[in-house]
Amino acid sequence: MNKDDLQDMMRAARKARKARAVLARHDINTFIPFVMRDEETAIPITQAPYHAEWQTLCNKHPRLVLWSHVEAGKTQQLGIGRTLWELGRNPNLRFVIVGATAGQSGKIAETIARYIKKSEELHMVFPDLKPGSIWSRSYFTVERDSTAKDPSVQAIGLHAAILGARIDRLIIDDCLTYETC
């Protein structure tokens, strides 16, 4: 392969990557494998067919209860990936993530925050998704046009009080414990 062919291929690859980022703004099933990374290996996530079905169900039903087996990818797909995608599309949304403990849900919020602060792919898809004025471990805002006092994302334990009064999305993740069952 000569130098000109290599440069042509590099240009085509960059163009394809930009096109994929544009498509990811409108399609969650393009967004997830483009932006999301395995937390241990940092390799892009590959969706199983049931993950795409979950996203379709979320698109169709504003209130959805999804039950699935352990290690199915619920947190990665819905708690983290979908939250990022929806915030990118509408930074005025307010999410509450409830876990069995505040520490558990806090890890989800921290992961979302890390993507917002550091993910090159996320910023290709949503260049305006940036940290806002409030930024802590358990709740934060993203830059938004609304003057809402409630955080963009807040993480709480199952029996904790929710800050503020307005919630657009409630994600309850792994709340079943010995005590609750």
Backbone bond lengths (Angstrom), bond angles and torsions (degrees), N, CA, C in turn:
res aa  C-N    CA-C-N  psi(-1)  N-CA   C-N-CA  omega(-1)  CA-C   N-CA-C  phi
1 M - - - 1.447 - - 1.537 107.57 -
2 N 1.310 115.48 132.05 1.468 118.45 -179.57 1.530 110.16 -90.14
3 K 1.316 115.46 171.68 1.456 123.02 -174.95 1.533 111.94 -61.94
4 D 1.333 117.67 -40.02 1.466 121.31 -179.85 1.526 111.37 -65.66
5 D 1.330 116.83 -41.61 1.466 120.33 178.02 1.527 110.94 -62.65
6 L 1.315 115.99 -42.04 1.458 121.16 178.93 1.532 110.91 -62.58
7 Q 1.311 117.46 -43.56 1.468 121.02 178.55 1.524 111.23 -64.62
8 D 1.336 117.03 -39.08 1.472 120.68 176.84 1.529 110.47 -62.26
9 M 1.306 115.73 -43.15 1.470 120.02 179.72 1.531 110.68 -64.99
10 M 1.310 116.88 -39.80 1.470 121.05 179.15 1.535 110.21 -63.99
11 R 1.335 117.45 -43.07 1.471 121.50 177.24 1.525 110.66 -61.77
12 A 1.325 116.38 -44.17 1.469 120.26 179.57 1.529 110.86 -63.47
13 A 1.324 117.62 -39.62 1.470 121.51 179.00 1.528 110.69 -64.60
14 R 1.322 117.94 -42.88 1.467 121.65 177.91 1.533 110.89 -63.39
15 K 1.320 115.77 -41.38 1.465 120.55 179.24 1.532 110.49 -64.49
16 A 1.323 117.14 -42.61 1.467 121.43 178.78 1.530 110.58 -64.21
17 R 1.323 116.68 -39.87 1.481 120.95 179.16 1.531 110.25 -63.92
18 K 1.318 117.49 -42.31 1.465 120.96 177.99 1.535 110.62 -64.17
19 A 1.324 116.55 -41.05 1.470 120.64 178.90 1.531 110.55 -63.86
20 R 1.321 116.02 -39.58 1.472 120.44 178.74 1.531 110.42 -64.63
21 A 1.325 117.21 -38.30 1.463 121.27 177.56 1.527 110.59 -63.42
22 V 1.316 117.61 -40.56 1.467 121.20 177.97 1.527 109.91 -64.26
23 L 1.312 117.70 -44.84 1.461 121.06 178.23 1.527 111.03 -62.62
24 A 1.329 117.49 -36.94 1.469 121.94 -179.12 1.527 112.09 -63.39
25 R 1.332 118.53 -24.89 1.471 121.05 176.48 1.521 111.39 -63.86
26 H 1.311 116.19 -27.41 1.461 120.84 -173.69 1.517 113.78 -110.05
27 D 1.318 117.75 -14.36 1.464 121.53 -174.64 1.527 110.18 -132.04
28 I 1.323 115.28 111.50 1.464 120.78 -178.56 1.521 111.96 -60.45
29 N 1.327 117.98 -33.13 1.463 120.80 -178.63 1.527 112.93 -76.68
30 T 1.313 117.72 -10.81 1.465 122.08 167.64 1.527 109.21 -91.16
31 F 1.328 115.81 -37.44 1.460 121.74 -178.93 1.529 112.49 -59.97
32 I 1.331 116.55 -49.62 1.477 120.98 -174.02 1.536 111.26 -55.71
33 P 1.331 120.20 -56.52 1.473 117.67 -178.82 1.532 114.08 -70.63
34 F 1.324 117.62 -19.91 1.467 120.08 178.59 1.534 110.96 -77.48
35 V 1.324 117.09 -41.30 1.466 121.59 -172.72 1.529 113.14 -100.27
36 M 1.307 117.27 -43.72 1.461 120.97 -169.89 1.525 111.99 -75.23
37 R 1.329 114.71 144.16 1.463 122.37 -179.70 1.518 110.19 -125.85
38 D 1.326 115.98 146.40 1.459 121.23 172.19 1.524 107.16 -60.87
39 E 1.325 116.71 131.76 1.469 119.16 -174.07 1.525 113.71 -70.06
40 E 1.303 118.15 -18.36 1.466 120.50 179.02 1.526 112.77 -95.64
41 T 1.339 117.05 -39.12 1.465 120.39 -173.54 1.528 113.70 -105.84
42 A 1.316 117.61 -15.66 1.473 124.44 -175.93 1.531 112.45 65.43
43 I 1.314 117.55 15.11 1.462 122.76 175.87 1.531 108.09 -81.12
44 P 1.339 118.31 141.15 1.474 119.46 177.76 1.530 111.63 -54.12
45 I 1.315 114.31 142.02 1.463 121.00 -179.31 1.531 109.88 -72.91
46 T 1.303 115.28 139.79 1.462 121.89 171.68 1.522 106.97 -105.89
47 Q 1.307 116.11 125.11 1.459 119.69 -179.61 1.519 111.12 -80.90
48 A 1.315 115.31 139.82 1.462 121.36 169.34 1.531 107.40 -82.68
49 P 1.324 117.83 159.64 1.469 118.99 178.72 1.531 113.30 -55.61
50 Y 1.328 117.59 -34.92 1.466 118.46 179.91 1.534 111.66 -69.33
51 H 1.337 118.77 -26.43 1.465 120.29 175.15 1.531 110.17 -64.87
52 A 1.315 116.77 -43.88 1.472 120.64 177.73 1.529 109.99 -62.43
53 E 1.324 117.07 -37.64 1.464 120.98 177.77 1.534 110.64 -65.29
54 W 1.325 117.53 -41.06 1.472 120.47 176.16 1.520 110.50 -56.93
55 Q 1.334 115.83 -45.27 1.465 119.81 -178.25 1.534 110.50 -64.76
56 T 1.319 116.60 -38.36 1.465 120.46 176.38 1.528 110.35 -62.22
57 L 1.327 116.34 -43.25 1.465 120.35 178.09 1.530 111.01 -62.06
58 C 1.331 116.85 -41.76 1.472 120.49 177.65 1.527 111.00 -63.02
59 N 1.320 117.08 -38.06 1.466 120.62 178.12 1.519 111.71 -65.24
60 K 1.337 117.38 -35.14 1.458 122.07 -175.15 1.522 113.51 -84.79
61 H 1.337 116.93 -32.25 1.464 120.41 -170.71 1.529 111.00 -121.12
62 P 1.343 117.29 115.31 1.458 119.45 -178.52 1.536 113.28 -66.56
63 R 1.305 116.68 -24.63 1.472 121.55 176.88 1.524 106.62 -124.47
64 L 1.312 114.83 113.55 1.458 119.70 -173.38 1.522 109.94 -135.00
65 V 1.316 115.89 132.82 1.459 121.27 170.62 1.518 105.86 -108.46
66 L 1.315 115.39 121.88 1.457 120.18 -178.60 1.526 108.61 -120.22
67 W 1.325 115.56 118.70 1.459 121.43 177.91 1.523 107.51 -107.06
68 S 1.313 116.14 136.42 1.456 119.34 178.41 1.521 109.48 -154.96
69 H 1.299 115.60 166.01 1.468 120.96 -177.66 1.532 111.78 -69.71
70 V 1.300 115.74 162.73 1.464 122.94 177.35 1.528 109.33 -60.68
71 E 1.343 116.08 142.75 1.462 122.87 177.90 1.537 113.83 66.95
72 A 1.332 117.04 25.13 1.462 120.68 178.88 1.529 112.37 -84.70
73 G 1.325 116.92 -12.81 1.464 120.15 -179.56 1.520 114.22 98.56
74 K 1.326 116.87 17.50 1.470 120.11 -177.46 1.527 111.96 -60.44
75 T 1.316 116.69 -47.80 1.465 120.50 -177.85 1.521 110.91 -63.52
76 Q 1.317 116.83 -46.83 1.470 121.38 -178.08 1.534 110.85 -63.93
77 Q 1.325 116.76 -45.10 1.461 121.67 -177.06 1.526 112.95 -72.43
78 L 1.334 116.19 -49.08 1.465 120.43 -170.28 1.523 113.12 -101.83
79 G 1.321 117.02 -44.59 1.456 119.91 -178.76 1.514 112.77 -69.58
80 I 1.325 116.88 -39.60 1.469 120.65 -176.83 1.527 111.32 -102.49
81 G 1.331 117.04 -61.12 1.465 121.04 -174.81 1.516 114.13 -59.65
82 R 1.315 116.38 -50.54 1.462 118.97 -178.05 1.527 111.07 -67.04
83 T 1.324 117.44 -37.32 1.463 120.55 177.74 1.526 110.35 -60.50
84 L 1.322 116.91 -46.12 1.472 120.39 178.09 1.526 111.45 -60.80
85 W 1.329 116.55 -45.19 1.465 121.06 -178.06 1.530 110.68 -63.36
86 E 1.334 116.76 -45.44 1.468 119.38 -178.94 1.526 111.40 -68.58
87 L 1.346 117.71 -38.80 1.470 119.43 176.27 1.526 111.51 -64.71
88 G 1.322 116.53 -36.83 1.462 120.03 177.26 1.515 111.97 -63.85
89 R 1.305 116.13 -37.45 1.467 120.96 179.87 1.528 112.00 -78.67
90 N 1.341 116.15 -32.22 1.459 120.39 -179.71 1.536 108.99 -146.06
91 P 1.332 117.49 91.26 1.461 120.40 -176.82 1.537 114.10 -68.29
92 N 1.320 117.53 -5.87 1.468 120.75 178.41 1.529 112.84 -84.34
93 L 1.333 117.78 -6.23 1.463 120.42 179.32 1.521 111.10 -67.76
94 R 1.351 115.04 153.93 1.463 121.82 177.19 1.527 108.84 -125.53
95 F 1.325 115.28 121.90 1.459 123.11 -177.04 1.523 110.23 -110.08
96 V 1.315 116.38 139.25 1.463 121.75 168.33 1.516 106.55 -119.60
97 I 1.329 114.93 127.74 1.458 121.30 178.73 1.525 106.95 -111.44
98 V 1.318 115.70 119.01 1.457 122.21 -178.20 1.516 108.69 -108.16
99 G 1.330 115.86 129.31 1.452 122.04 174.81 1.513 108.95 -123.25
100 A 1.319 117.19 172.38 1.458 120.29 177.34 1.528 110.23 -57.72
101 T 1.337 116.15 -34.24 1.467 121.98 176.34 1.528 108.51 -131.76
102 A 1.332 115.71 160.06 1.463 119.84 176.84 1.521 110.64 -64.62
103 G 1.323 116.87 -33.56 1.459 120.34 179.08 1.521 112.00 -63.35
104 Q 1.320 115.91 -41.15 1.470 120.79 179.64 1.524 110.78 -64.66
105 S 1.318 117.97 -49.69 1.467 120.03 -179.91 1.528 110.81 -69.74
106 G 1.342 116.76 -29.67 1.458 120.49 177.06 1.516 112.63 -61.78
107 K 1.323 117.42 -34.61 1.470 120.99 177.41 1.529 110.85 -63.36
108 I 1.323 116.16 -37.06 1.471 120.51 178.23 1.527 109.35 -66.41
109 A 1.342 116.38 -47.20 1.467 120.49 179.32 1.528 110.69 -61.71
110 E 1.326 117.64 -40.33 1.470 120.81 178.43 1.523 111.47 -62.47
111 T 1.322 116.62 -38.33 1.464 120.17 178.80 1.521 110.54 -66.57
112 I 1.323 116.89 -43.87 1.469 120.70 176.57 1.531 109.52 -58.45
113 A 1.328 116.17 -46.31 1.469 120.99 -179.43 1.529 111.21 -61.65
114 R 1.321 116.91 -40.10 1.475 120.76 179.98 1.521 111.09 -63.29
115 Y 1.334 117.11 -42.21 1.468 119.99 175.50 1.530 110.19 -60.32
116 I 1.336 116.71 -45.32 1.459 120.14 -178.05 1.531 110.98 -62.32
117 K 1.297 117.07 -37.26 1.467 120.22 -178.11 1.526 112.85 -80.58
118 K 1.354 118.59 -32.83 1.459 119.30 -165.82 1.524 117.66 -125.30
119 S 1.314 119.62 -13.19 1.462 119.92 -171.40 1.533 112.65 -79.79
120 E 1.312 115.78 114.90 1.466 121.49 176.72 1.523 110.51 -62.55
121 E 1.323 117.14 -42.97 1.473 121.01 -178.70 1.530 110.58 -64.91
122 L 1.336 117.58 -42.28 1.463 120.45 178.44 1.521 110.17 -59.86
123 H 1.332 116.53 -41.48 1.463 119.59 -179.44 1.525 112.83 -73.38
124 M 1.321 117.83 -22.21 1.469 119.75 171.35 1.525 109.91 -68.34
125 V 1.325 116.38 -39.65 1.462 121.57 -178.61 1.528 110.44 -76.29
126 F 1.328 116.08 -48.68 1.469 122.03 -177.08 1.530 109.07 -127.82
127 P 1.332 117.84 82.09 1.460 120.38 -176.51 1.531 114.10 -63.18
128 D 1.322 118.07 -22.15 1.463 120.90 -177.95 1.526 113.59 -92.46
129 L 1.323 118.11 0.04 1.470 121.05 178.87 1.531 108.12 -81.63
130 K 1.341 114.63 100.90 1.472 121.40 -173.24 1.518 109.60 -135.93
131 P 1.332 116.82 157.70 1.464 119.40 176.09 1.527 111.41 -57.77
132 G 1.326 114.72 142.08 1.459 121.00 177.20 1.513 111.49 -96.37
133 S 1.320 115.82 -155.11 1.464 121.19 -172.87 1.529 113.66 -79.33
134 I 1.325 117.67 -24.18 1.470 121.15 179.75 1.523 108.06 -109.84
135 W 1.317 116.12 126.61 1.464 118.97 -176.91 1.525 109.15 -147.90
136 S 1.317 116.44 100.40 1.462 120.37 177.07 1.517 109.00 -133.35
137 R 1.319 116.36 177.64 1.464 120.82 -176.49 1.538 112.20 -62.99
138 S 1.310 117.24 -39.65 1.463 119.16 -172.60 1.529 114.74 -105.01
139 Y 1.315 118.19 -8.17 1.469 119.65 174.73 1.523 109.37 -159.15
140 F 1.330 114.39 148.93 1.463 119.40 -179.64 1.514 110.01 -159.90
141 T 1.325 114.54 164.21 1.459 120.25 173.97 1.522 108.49 -117.10
142 V 1.320 114.32 156.27 1.458 120.75 170.10 1.527 106.61 -107.57
143 E 1.327 116.67 162.74 1.466 119.08 176.15 1.525 108.39 -59.87
144 R 1.309 115.74 130.01 1.469 121.05 -176.87 1.514 109.81 -151.31
145 D 1.343 115.98 162.51 1.462 119.36 -179.11 1.520 111.82 -86.21
146 S 1.313 118.03 -21.40 1.463 119.74 -176.80 1.523 109.91 -74.15
147 T 1.309 115.37 160.81 1.458 121.36 176.52 1.528 109.99 -103.02
148 A 1.317 116.74 22.31 1.469 121.48 -178.02 1.519 110.75 -56.76
149 K 1.330 115.24 137.68 1.459 119.24 179.89 1.524 111.28 -85.48
150 D 1.319 117.08 -16.09 1.463 121.19 -178.09 1.522 110.78 -81.28
151 P 1.349 117.36 146.31 1.468 120.05 -177.76 1.530 112.82 -66.86
152 S 1.314 115.33 158.38 1.470 121.12 174.43 1.520 109.87 -68.11
153 V 1.326 116.06 -42.46 1.467 122.27 178.76 1.514 107.87 -136.48
154 Q 1.317 115.64 132.56 1.456 119.86 172.78 1.512 109.14 -137.51
155 A 1.330 115.75 139.83 1.455 122.71 -177.69 1.520 109.17 -114.18
156 I 1.336 115.87 129.52 1.463 119.69 -179.24 1.519 110.07 -138.53
157 G 1.336 114.88 162.38 1.452 121.33 172.31 1.519 109.81 -82.59
158 L 1.304 116.04 165.84 1.466 122.86 -173.37 1.525 113.90 -53.35
159 H 1.317 118.64 -39.51 1.469 120.63 -175.07 1.522 112.88 -106.67
160 A 1.312 117.78 15.02 1.467 121.65 -178.33 1.526 111.08 -85.78
161 A 1.325 114.70 161.46 1.461 120.99 176.53 1.529 109.43 -81.39
162 I 1.319 115.17 145.72 1.462 121.45 177.45 1.515 108.14 -90.15
163 L 1.345 116.67 131.65 1.465 120.79 176.48 1.528 108.74 -70.42
164 G 1.321 116.61 133.29 1.458 119.26 176.60 1.518 112.00 78.73
165 A 1.309 114.81 -169.57 1.457 119.39 -173.19 1.520 114.35 -127.71
166 R 1.303 118.01 -14.14 1.459 120.61 -173.38 1.524 110.77 -107.99
167 I 1.321 115.23 127.95 1.467 121.62 177.97 1.523 107.17 -134.10
168 D 1.318 116.56 129.94 1.462 120.38 175.04 1.522 111.60 -97.02
169 R 1.339 117.41 -34.46 1.459 122.37 -179.05 1.521 109.02 -136.05
170 L 1.330 116.26 128.98 1.456 122.72 176.52 1.522 107.82 -115.11
171 I 1.318 115.81 121.81 1.468 121.02 179.26 1.520 107.12 -116.04
172 I 1.308 116.13 117.04 1.466 121.59 177.69 1.515 106.39 -105.85
173 D 1.328 115.91 116.74 1.457 121.11 -170.78 1.527 110.70 -123.91
174 D 1.302 116.93 118.46 1.470 123.60 174.70 1.528 112.66 51.95
175 C 1.324 116.28 55.93 1.467 120.85 178.88 1.520 112.90 -93.41
176 L 1.314 117.29 -6.65 1.458 119.15 -179.50 1.521 109.72 -78.99
177 T 1.323 114.88 118.42 1.458 121.09 178.21 1.521 108.22 -130.12
178 Y 1.303 116.74 176.78 1.468 120.89 176.79 1.520 110.05 -57.40
179 E 1.323 116.70 -42.02 1.477 120.97 -177.94 1.523 112.39 -68.56
180 T 1.343 117.75 -37.61 1.464 119.98 -176.57 1.512 112.75 -83.21
181 C 1.305 117.59 -14.79 1.471 119.91 -179.88 1.502 111.56 -104.36
